[in-house]
Amino acid sequence: MSSRGWMAASFGRWHRLLPLAGPCRGVQASKLHEQTPRFVSFPPTQPRKRTQRYSSTCLLYSQRLKPCTRLFPRQPCLSAGRTRIDQRHCSSSASSTLVKMASDRDILPADVKPTNYAISLHDLQSGEPWAYQGTVNIDLQVKKSTKTITLNTHELKVHSVEVFTEAGKTASSVKAADISYDAKNQRCTFSFDQALPESQKAVLSIAFEGTMNNVMAGFYRSKYTPTTTPAKGVAKDSEHHYMFSTQFESSDARRAFPCFDEPNLKASFDFEIEIPEDLTALSNMPEKETKKGKAGTKVVSFERTPIQSTYLLAWAFGDFEYVEDFTRRKYNGKNLPVRVWTTRGLKEQGKLALESAHQIVDYFSEIFRIDYPLPKVDLLAVHEFSHGAMENWGLITYRTTAVLFDPESSDQKYRNRVVYVVAHELAHQWFGNLVTMDWWNELWLNEGFATWVGWYAVDHLHPDWNVWGQFVTEGMQMAFNLDSLRTSHPIEVPVRNALEVDQIFDHISYLKGSSVIRMLASYLGVETFLKGVSDYLKAHMYSNAKTNDLWDALSKASGQDVTTFMDPWIRKIGFPVVTIAEEPGQISVKQNRFISAGDVKPEEDQTTWWIPLNLKTGQTMSDAKREALTEKSDTYRDIDTTFYKPNADQTGFYRTNLPPERLIQLSKALDKLSVQDKIGLVGDAAAMAVAGEGTTAGLLSFVEGFATETNYLVWSEVLSSLGKIRRIFSSDEKVAAGLREFTLKLVSPATDKIGWEFAPSDDYLTGQLRSLLISTAGLMGHEKVVAEAQKRFKAFMDGDKKAIHPSLRGPVFRIAVKNGGADAYKAVQNEFLTTTSIDGREIALQSMGQVQSQELAKEYLQFGFSGKVATQDLHTVGSSLAMNSKVRENVWQFVKSEWPMIRERLGANMVVLERFLRMCLDKFADAEVEKDVQAFFSDKDNTGYDRGLAVATDTIKSNARYRERDAELVKEWLSAHGYLKA
């Protein structure tokens, strides 16, 4: 999944094509897709063969699926026995069989194992209560004789349950005598009067009812406003039209159909759905057959999927259209079709994603040395989506702003975003789908690798974007920020129950995971690293794997003991800071855990990491010594200390604490450093100031040397660091004004030089730099920039849409709202409500957070929760105000006063609630606020957002400590340098 955002924040990204061997000679993917009779199970790696030979029992099962409504009544079936709901725990018979693994996993019983699901959905209601009827026939292996079967359900009503078994030539069936629900753990137990015998062939047949909900989880509906006349069959109400799709990761397949919803319980899937005859249905595999359904409907069925986890199953239907291209490589003799699907009227905006997708499929097939394993690649734009994207095998779903792009009207930063997110999700087709982590504690195997290789692919397509610089400033720095807190967690984090996993889709799993992979790939050599990755994938195709399986493959490929030096990075919390002391011709280094609060305790500093120092030395800075620190401290001799830079190109995931004189020397020779090195120096200096290892005064003096910088990514890191300082010291208006004046003086020369106009020769990074500088200068009070922004804003709102370049809408809107009061705010709000631009709504929403009055802040919060802002975007409302020191306190007051409403509105999807809460709170730097937050939530059930809440309060605490320690020093420095007004 794309970063529960797009890479957990924002970015896009890659490198040379390596000489590779031919395609994998393992399992032939094409054979895995050949049609077989329903309910006949084959071993996972045995090719299925076409046959017309059905046993009488299998035919019986197949016939029972077809007329779903005849076998399964729409009301609860009395013959199924009693139905009990236990809100606290399972029935004793079920709970006693729950398996407690050595790792204390709370998982389903191992008595039965699914091998295939045949799912049929029908009687879908296109209005309240949005219900549907379904049947699922699950092929099982009964591993041990049992009188109960427990699986996962959530917000489903089970009508009837029957098990068919086969012993020799004798077929028998038994109906469930009792159905009990464990609502808390989202499990349902079926009890039978007689034990089910151990058998290789059994079918669990369930009739059920579900809801196409509106919480962006399970099988759900998305509202949208059509851009052209829609098909008659589109569901609609008085305000909106609807499309329908699924989101199952991590544990929401159980919301759509009863299943064994754990990643290592892989199976194949047959799927069919009854929909209005003028709409289109999609699923993981190509369409198999379309038959006439009831009046005005059709029944669409799809080819059987490969063996996969439940969370990767997907389907969608709506008024869809597509743009299409084909891979240039052939797969089983054919060029694969690649399509980007949208609701009617938007398909042309899918061309950028399409252009990228077909190239990336070919590229990954080459570097992984395994052909893309499915017969098609579909990308679908979903109008309401809680994450950035989802890697469903063969049917990848995306938030609209992560897959659609209009070359004429979109902000160019969305070009970067689309290409990266497409690459990230396609990487999952191998790393996550073909080979899946064994359990959620190893989520990083999916997300960390997909993040790294996503950047790698973008660099291959767009080497001019300098994506590794972007990775350092947007990826590594964000991972550092979270991992420097006590409330962080190891990359591989214990997960007892799948319901806990959503909160670890965070910067640690994605960004720290990808950072340590980048560090390892750099050390081993990318070609060697990818050879090990290919071996790992081939060894575990259509199965599950663990971290040590990857380490073993990389160790064999490289001849090095990867397990030994990488385990601390994966299984220990935090990261090191490397402190350097100099003597002529040598340096002494030591490593300690870095905590942003600057108060690391001895018991927290027990880990010794393997650290590649990667020293650039000499006046040319072209040589890099491949030294590695493997002890708590060491001394390195024969070092050219006249000029050196540790952690060349920031490939190592650690902070560096340099002697002050070394930092000054490097600041005078920035032209000798790479973009990544400059970003790293700024980020490290800022982190040392926060932790008290350096000073804010020293940081401000250091960044003054970047006034003539011309690279967008370096400026982005400089201004991000200054933005954090301004937020933390914003409570003293005099200091805040001095910091604004400092920032304005720093950016003004570069802003005046770059100007407002885009030249045809401008590259992507130049355009982004222009946007960043104009935004910063205008918000800091640059009079000419403010005047020009207001002039263009007025012309734009008066109807001249060419008055503002698409990539400058954000800067102009923000400047206008900050300086234009209620009129400008209302104009941007109206733009949000009326624009047809996919990215324009997001830009307008972010800009409204620049309001300067308490009244407008309150109005914006009320507007956000009025129903006019999609639930997926409510965190933008809260975070944009929280970034604004003028009205930050309003956000916390709103959360407290409206908590029951917020909890009710967002609590159905904990991903959305946790993100909103964390992003509203983590900008504060006041110890009293931290205490207030702790007190407010002390008597509440914080399950589902407790980790995010802990991160927010820990961040506030760290910020408050920093502010209290450095406030006077910052004031003194600003005064001494003429930035404080009398």
QUIURDA-V604506 format. One record per residue. N is the residue number from 0. RES is the residue in one letter. PSI is psi in degrees with one decimal (none if undefined). Layout:
n-><N,N>
res-><RES,RES>
psi-><PSI,PSI>
//
This chain:
n-><0,1,2,3,4,5,6,7,8,9,10,11,12,13,14,15,16,17,18,19,20,21,22,23,24,25,26,27,28,29,30,31,32,33,34,35,36,37,38,39,40,41,42,43,44,45,46,47,48,49,50,51,52,53,54,55,56,57,58,59,60,61,62,63,64,65,66,67,68,69,70,71,72,73,74,75,76,77,78,79,80,81,82,83,84,85,86,87,88,89,90,91,92,93,94,95,96,97,98,99,100,101,102,103,104,105,106,107,108,109,110,111,112,113,114,115,116,117,118,119,120,121,122,123,124,125,126,127,128,129,130,131,132,133,134,135,136,137,138,139,140,141,142,143,144,145,146,147,148,149,150,151,152,153,154,155,156,157,158,159,160,161,162,163,164,165,166,167,168,169,170,171,172,173,174,175,176,177,178,179,180,181,182,183,184,185,186,187,188,189,190,191,192,193,194,195,196,197,198,199,200,201,202,203,204,205,206,207,208,209,210,211,212,213,214,215,216,217,218,219,220,221,222,223,224,225,226,227,228,229,230,231,232,233,234,235,236,237,238,239,240,241,242,243,244,245,246,247,248,249,250,251,252,253,254,255,256,257,258,259,260,261,262,263,264,265,266,267,268,269,270,271,272,273,274,275,276,277,278,279,280,281,282,283,284,285,286,287,288,289,290,291,292,293,294,295,296,297,298,299,300,301,302,303,304,305,306,307,308,309,310,311,312,313,314,315,316,317,318,319,320,321,322,323,324,325,326,327,328,329,330,331,332,333,334,335,336,337,338,339,340,341,342,343,344,345,346,347,348,349,350,351,352,353,354,355,356,357,358,359,360,361,362,363,364,365,366,367,368,369,370,371,372,373,374,375,376,377,378,379,380,381,382,383,384,385,386,387,388,389,390,391,392,393,394,395,396,397,398,399,400,401,402,403,404,405,406,407,408,409,410,411,412,413,414,415,416,417,418,419,420,421,422,423,424,425,426,427,428,429,430,431,432,433,434,435,436,437,438,439,440,441,442,443,444,445,446,447,448,449,450,451,452,453,454,455,456,457,458,459,460,461,462,463,464,465,466,467,468,469,470,471,472,473,474,475,476,477,478,479,480,481,482,483,484,485,486,487,488,489,490,491,492,493,494,495,496,497,498,499,500,501,502,503,504,505,506,507,508,509,510,511,512,513,514,515,516,517,518,519,520,521,522,523,524,525,526,527,528,529,530,531,532,533,534,535,536,537,538,539,540,541,542,543,544,545,546,547,548,549,550,551,552,553,554,555,556,557,558,559,560,561,562,563,564,565,566,567,568,569,570,571,572,573,574,575,576,577,578,579,580,581,582,583,584,585,586,587,588,589,590,591,592,593,594,595,596,597,598,599,600,601,602,603,604,605,606,607,608,609,610,611,612,613,614,615,616,617,618,619,620,621,622,623,624,625,626,627,628,629,630,631,632,633,634,635,636,637,638,639,640,641,642,643,644,645,646,647,648,649,650,651,652,653,654,655,656,657,658,659,660,661,662,663,664,665,666,667,668,669,670,671,672,673,674,675,676,677,678,679,680,681,682,683,684,685,686,687,688,689,690,691,692,693,694,695,696,697,698,699,700,701,702,703,704,705,706,707,708,709,710,711,712,713,714,715,716,717,718,719,720,721,722,723,724,725,726,727,728,729,730,731,732,733,734,735,736,737,738,739,740,741,742,743,744,745,746,747,748,749,750,751,752,753,754,755,756,757,758,759,760,761,762,763,764,765,766,767,768,769,770,771,772,773,774,775,776,777,778,779,780,781,782,783,784,785,786,787,788,789,790,791,792,793,794,795,796,797,798,799,800,801,802,803,804,805,806,807,808,809,810,811,812,813,814,815,816,817,818,819,820,821,822,823,824,825,826,827,828,829,830,831,832,833,834,835,836,837,838,839,840,841,842,843,844,845,846,847,848,849,850,851,852,853,854,855,856,857,858,859,860,861,862,863,864,865,866,867,868,869,870,871,872,873,874,875,876,877,878,879,880,881,882,883,884,885,886,887,888,889,890,891,892,893,894,895,896,897,898,899,900,901,902,903,904,905,906,907,908,909,910,911,912,913,914,915,916,917,918,919,920,921,922,923,924,925,926,927,928,929,930,931,932,933,934,935,936,937,938,939,940,941,942,943,944,945,946,947,948,949,950,951,952,953,954,955,956,957,958,959,960,961,962,963,964,965,966,967,968,969,970,971,972,973,974,975,976,977,978,979,980,981>
res-><M,S,S,R,G,W,M,A,A,S,F,G,R,W,H,R,L,L,P,L,A,G,P,C,R,G,V,Q,A,S,K,L,H,E,Q,T,P,R,F,V,S,F,P,P,T,Q,P,R,K,R,T,Q,R,Y,S,S,T,C,L,L,Y,S,Q,R,L,K,P,C,T,R,L,F,P,R,Q,P,C,L,S,A,G,R,T,R,I,D,Q,R,H,C,S,S,S,A,S,S,T,L,V,K,M,A,S,D,R,D,I,L,P,A,D,V,K,P,T,N,Y,A,I,S,L,H,D,L,Q,S,G,E,P,W,A,Y,Q,G,T,V,N,I,D,L,Q,V,K,K,S,T,K,T,I,T,L,N,T,H,E,L,K,V,H,S,V,E,V,F,T,E,A,G,K,T,A,S,S,V,K,A,A,D,I,S,Y,D,A,K,N,Q,R,C,T,F,S,F,D,Q,A,L,P,E,S,Q,K,A,V,L,S,I,A,F,E,G,T,M,N,N,V,M,A,G,F,Y,R,S,K,Y,T,P,T,T,T,P,A,K,G,V,A,K,D,S,E,H,H,Y,M,F,S,T,Q,F,E,S,S,D,A,R,R,A,F,P,C,F,D,E,P,N,L,K,A,S,F,D,F,E,I,E,I,P,E,D,L,T,A,L,S,N,M,P,E,K,E,T,K,K,G,K,A,G,T,K,V,V,S,F,E,R,T,P,I,Q,S,T,Y,L,L,A,W,A,F,G,D,F,E,Y,V,E,D,F,T,R,R,K,Y,N,G,K,N,L,P,V,R,V,W,T,T,R,G,L,K,E,Q,G,K,L,A,L,E,S,A,H,Q,I,V,D,Y,F,S,E,I,F,R,I,D,Y,P,L,P,K,V,D,L,L,A,V,H,E,F,S,H,G,A,M,E,N,W,G,L,I,T,Y,R,T,T,A,V,L,F,D,P,E,S,S,D,Q,K,Y,R,N,R,V,V,Y,V,V,A,H,E,L,A,H,Q,W,F,G,N,L,V,T,M,D,W,W,N,E,L,W,L,N,E,G,F,A,T,W,V,G,W,Y,A,V,D,H,L,H,P,D,W,N,V,W,G,Q,F,V,T,E,G,M,Q,M,A,F,N,L,D,S,L,R,T,S,H,P,I,E,V,P,V,R,N,A,L,E,V,D,Q,I,F,D,H,I,S,Y,L,K,G,S,S,V,I,R,M,L,A,S,Y,L,G,V,E,T,F,L,K,G,V,S,D,Y,L,K,A,H,M,Y,S,N,A,K,T,N,D,L,W,D,A,L,S,K,A,S,G,Q,D,V,T,T,F,M,D,P,W,I,R,K,I,G,F,P,V,V,T,I,A,E,E,P,G,Q,I,S,V,K,Q,N,R,F,I,S,A,G,D,V,K,P,E,E,D,Q,T,T,W,W,I,P,L,N,L,K,T,G,Q,T,M,S,D,A,K,R,E,A,L,T,E,K,S,D,T,Y,R,D,I,D,T,T,F,Y,K,P,N,A,D,Q,T,G,F,Y,R,T,N,L,P,P,E,R,L,I,Q,L,S,K,A,L,D,K,L,S,V,Q,D,K,I,G,L,V,G,D,A,A,A,M,A,V,A,G,E,G,T,T,A,G,L,L,S,F,V,E,G,F,A,T,E,T,N,Y,L,V,W,S,E,V,L,S,S,L,G,K,I,R,R,I,F,S,S,D,E,K,V,A,A,G,L,R,E,F,T,L,K,L,V,S,P,A,T,D,K,I,G,W,E,F,A,P,S,D,D,Y,L,T,G,Q,L,R,S,L,L,I,S,T,A,G,L,M,G,H,E,K,V,V,A,E,A,Q,K,R,F,K,A,F,M,D,G,D,K,K,A,I,H,P,S,L,R,G,P,V,F,R,I,A,V,K,N,G,G,A,D,A,Y,K,A,V,Q,N,E,F,L,T,T,T,S,I,D,G,R,E,I,A,L,Q,S,M,G,Q,V,Q,S,Q,E,L,A,K,E,Y,L,Q,F,G,F,S,G,K,V,A,T,Q,D,L,H,T,V,G,S,S,L,A,M,N,S,K,V,R,E,N,V,W,Q,F,V,K,S,E,W,P,M,I,R,E,R,L,G,A,N,M,V,V,L,E,R,F,L,R,M,C,L,D,K,F,A,D,A,E,V,E,K,D,V,Q,A,F,F,S,D,K,D,N,T,G,Y,D,R,G,L,A,V,A,T,D,T,I,K,S,N,A,R,Y,R,E,R,D,A,E,L,V,K,E,W,L,S,A,H,G,Y,L,K,A>
psi-><145.5,94.7,24.6,40.2,-149.8,95.9,37.5,11.0,-89.9,132.5,-177.8,175.4,none,-150.4,-173.2,151.7,123.5,147.9,124.3,161.3,179.1,-179.3,160.7,140.3,24.6,-137.4,132.3,115.3,-36.1,-37.3,-25.4,-16.6,-2.4,144.3,140.2,161.1,143.6,146.3,5.0,120.2,139.8,156.2,148.2,-36.1,3.9,123.0,140.0,144.1,146.0,137.4,152.0,7.0,111.7,137.0,158.9,-35.2,-44.7,-36.5,-39.3,-46.1,-43.9,-41.9,-32.2,-25.9,-39.2,-61.8,72.3,-41.8,-23.2,-40.6,-34.8,109.4,161.3,-16.0,162.1,136.5,119.1,-30.8,-13.7,-5.1,-167.5,151.1,120.0,143.7,120.0,109.5,-10.9,-43.2,169.4,164.3,154.3,-36.8,-35.5,-46.0,-29.2,-20.5,-3.0,133.0,126.1,107.5,167.7,-30.5,9.0,38.2,139.7,95.5,175.0,156.4,152.6,16.3,-35.5,156.4,128.2,146.0,-24.9,144.1,133.6,110.3,132.7,124.2,136.5,172.7,47.6,130.4,122.5,51.4,177.5,134.8,18.4,36.6,162.5,156.1,149.3,157.7,145.9,126.6,116.6,116.1,130.9,149.9,120.9,103.3,-27.5,137.4,133.6,152.7,-0.3,149.9,125.2,129.3,-172.2,133.9,151.3,119.6,35.3,151.0,117.2,123.4,-47.1,155.5,133.5,142.9,130.2,131.0,160.5,124.9,106.0,-126.1,6.6,125.3,141.8,163.5,154.6,135.1,150.1,132.1,-20.5,138.9,121.2,142.4,136.8,89.9,-38.3,-44.1,4.8,51.4,153.6,132.1,129.7,123.7,142.0,147.9,-27.2,149.8,140.0,127.4,153.4,129.8,148.8,-10.1,111.6,151.7,123.5,115.3,122.8,130.0,136.0,169.9,137.6,-178.3,134.0,89.3,-176.2,32.7,14.3,34.0,143.8,-141.5,113.2,167.6,145.5,129.5,148.4,164.9,116.4,146.5,-6.0,174.3,121.0,167.7,154.5,-29.2,-2.2,130.1,142.5,161.0,-161.2,-20.2,-33.3,162.3,165.6,144.0,166.9,137.1,179.6,154.0,106.2,-23.9,134.5,-33.1,49.5,7.6,-33.4,-16.9,-21.7,-33.4,150.9,132.4,168.2,89.5,63.2,142.8,-27.1,3.9,68.1,152.4,171.1,164.1,132.9,136.7,138.3,152.2,142.3,122.3,166.0,141.9,-17.9,10.0,172.0,136.2,143.7,152.4,-172.9,-37.7,168.2,157.4,136.1,-44.8,145.1,127.0,156.2,134.1,-152.4,176.1,123.3,9.7,167.1,156.9,117.4,126.1,157.4,154.5,157.2,138.7,162.9,174.1,127.2,169.1,155.3,-34.3,-9.9,-6.9,145.8,151.9,163.0,154.6,153.2,-166.5,76.8,151.5,169.4,159.6,149.6,144.6,-178.1,151.5,153.0,-29.6,155.4,142.1,115.6,39.1,0.9,148.1,127.1,138.8,134.3,125.0,143.6,118.5,141.5,168.8,156.9,131.4,-8.0,0.8,-32.4,-25.4,-1.0,1.7,-34.8,-47.8,-39.7,-47.1,-38.9,-42.9,-46.5,-32.4,-39.3,-37.9,-46.6,-41.7,-45.9,-37.3,-35.7,-48.7,-26.2,-13.1,29.7,125.0,145.4,128.3,-4.6,164.3,1.0,162.8,114.8,136.2,129.2,127.9,123.1,130.7,-29.2,122.4,124.9,-20.7,-160.6,-42.5,169.5,131.6,25.7,133.4,113.9,-14.9,84.7,129.8,146.5,146.1,144.2,-39.0,-6.6,-0.6,-18.5,142.2,129.4,112.0,-26.3,-30.7,-4.6,147.4,133.9,-21.0,-24.4,-21.7,-47.4,-43.7,-46.9,-48.1,-42.2,-47.4,-37.9,-45.5,-43.1,-48.3,-34.7,-32.9,-35.9,-22.6,-25.7,-55.8,87.5,-42.5,-57.0,-44.4,123.2,145.5,148.7,-37.1,166.7,-18.4,-21.1,31.4,-34.0,-26.8,-36.9,-56.8,-39.4,-44.4,-43.1,-34.1,-48.7,-49.9,-20.9,-47.2,-40.2,-42.0,-39.9,-37.0,-34.7,-41.2,-34.7,69.9,-20.8,-9.0,-9.8,58.1,-23.3,-31.4,-40.6,-39.0,-42.7,-43.8,-34.4,-25.4,-64.3,-43.5,-37.2,-38.4,-42.9,-44.4,-43.6,-41.3,-8.2,2.8,151.6,-24.6,10.7,-175.1,160.5,159.9,-46.3,102.8,137.7,132.0,111.5,-42.1,140.4,-24.3,-11.6,-11.6,-25.4,-31.8,-10.1,9.1,75.5,-170.6,-19.7,-53.0,-41.3,-58.8,-42.0,-41.1,-47.0,-31.0,-42.0,-29.4,-43.1,-42.1,-44.6,-42.7,-38.7,-39.4,-45.1,-24.0,131.0,-39.3,-44.1,-42.6,-47.7,-30.1,-44.1,-38.8,-44.2,-42.9,-40.7,-47.2,-42.6,-34.9,-21.2,24.5,137.8,28.3,-162.8,159.1,166.4,167.8,-43.3,-26.5,-39.8,-45.4,-40.8,-43.8,-41.0,-34.8,-43.6,-39.7,-32.7,-18.0,16.2,157.5,79.1,-38.2,-46.1,-46.5,-11.2,-23.6,-44.7,-32.2,-30.0,-38.8,-1.4,146.3,147.4,-172.3,165.4,157.8,132.1,115.0,132.0,133.3,142.5,145.8,159.7,122.8,0.2,160.0,145.9,135.5,148.8,152.1,140.0,155.4,139.4,126.0,129.8,-27.3,-13.8,15.8,43.2,135.5,154.5,-40.5,-16.5,-2.6,46.7,-14.0,136.2,111.8,149.9,121.6,112.3,111.2,-35.5,63.9,123.9,130.0,167.4,163.7,-27.8,-18.2,26.1,-16.3,142.3,119.0,127.0,56.7,149.6,132.8,119.3,3.2,174.9,-30.7,157.9,166.3,136.3,125.5,174.8,41.8,132.4,91.8,1.6,-30.5,121.1,159.8,115.2,162.0,59.6,130.2,18.9,43.5,-20.2,142.6,76.4,156.4,154.4,129.4,98.2,153.6,143.0,-39.4,-30.7,-41.2,-41.3,-42.6,-42.9,-34.3,-21.1,-2.0,41.1,-26.5,-14.7,-4.4,149.9,164.6,-44.2,-39.6,-42.5,-45.4,-43.2,-41.0,-43.6,-47.6,-42.4,-42.4,-40.1,-41.1,-38.1,-35.9,-45.3,-41.8,-8.0,6.3,-20.6,-165.6,152.7,-35.1,-43.2,-38.4,-45.6,-41.0,-39.4,-47.3,-14.6,-26.1,-5.6,10.6,-28.8,7.4,145.7,-1.6,129.4,-43.4,-36.9,-46.0,-38.6,-42.2,-41.0,-48.8,-28.0,-43.4,-42.2,-35.4,-39.8,-41.5,-43.7,-39.3,-43.5,-35.3,22.3,-15.2,-23.2,104.3,-33.4,-44.5,-41.8,-42.3,-38.9,-39.7,-35.7,-42.1,-40.3,-47.2,-42.0,-44.6,-37.0,-43.5,-17.0,-47.0,-44.4,-35.7,-46.0,-34.2,-41.4,-29.7,-174.2,-23.0,137.4,127.0,150.0,-27.8,-6.2,133.3,177.0,-46.3,-33.3,-43.3,-40.2,-36.0,-41.9,-46.6,-44.0,-45.6,-42.5,-42.6,-48.6,-48.3,-43.9,-43.2,-22.9,-6.4,17.8,112.4,-43.5,-38.2,-43.5,-44.4,-44.4,-39.8,-43.8,-36.3,-46.2,-36.0,-45.2,-44.0,-40.4,-47.7,-20.5,-0.8,-8.5,88.2,-9.2,-3.7,-25.3,124.4,140.2,-35.2,-4.0,4.4,-43.9,-55.7,-45.6,-44.5,-43.8,-45.0,-41.7,-44.8,-40.5,-35.7,-8.5,1.9,-152.3,-36.4,-46.8,-41.4,-47.1,-35.6,-41.8,-37.0,-41.6,-37.4,-42.1,-42.7,-25.3,-18.5,147.1,1.2,130.4,-47.1,-16.8,-37.3,-43.0,-41.6,-44.7,-41.9,-43.2,-38.0,-31.0,-18.9,-4.9,7.3,149.4,-2.3,151.8,-39.0,-44.6,-33.9,-44.4,-41.4,-39.8,-42.0,-42.6,-41.1,-43.1,-39.9,15.5,-8.5,-9.1,-16.0,129.8,143.5,-36.8,-21.0,4.5,-26.8,-29.3,-38.7,-51.4,-45.5,-35.1,-34.1,-37.4,-27.8,-14.1,108.4,-24.5,-30.8,11.1,-41.6,-29.9,-33.0,-47.2,-39.8,-37.7,-44.9,-44.5,-46.8,-28.2,20.0,-45.0,-41.2,-44.7,-45.0,-40.7,-42.9,-41.3,-15.9,-14.6,-19.9,100.5,-24.5,-43.8,-43.0,-46.4,-43.8,-44.1,-48.4,-47.3,-42.8,-18.4,-27.1,-28.0,7.0,-6.8,155.8,41.7,120.2,-31.1,-36.2,-42.2,-43.1,-38.4,-41.1,-46.1,-43.4,-41.1,-40.9,1.0,-29.1,20.2,155.8,104.4,14.2,130.7,-21.2,12.4,-37.9,-43.5,-37.8,-41.2,-39.3,-43.3,-47.1,-35.3,-38.5,-44.3,-44.7,-44.8,-43.9,-42.2,-41.4,-43.1,-46.4,-46.0,-36.4,-39.3,-0.1,-49.2,-35.8,-39.9,-43.3,-41.1,-43.8,-44.4,-39.4,-44.5,-26.5,10.3,21.8,-8.7,129.9,144.1,none>
//
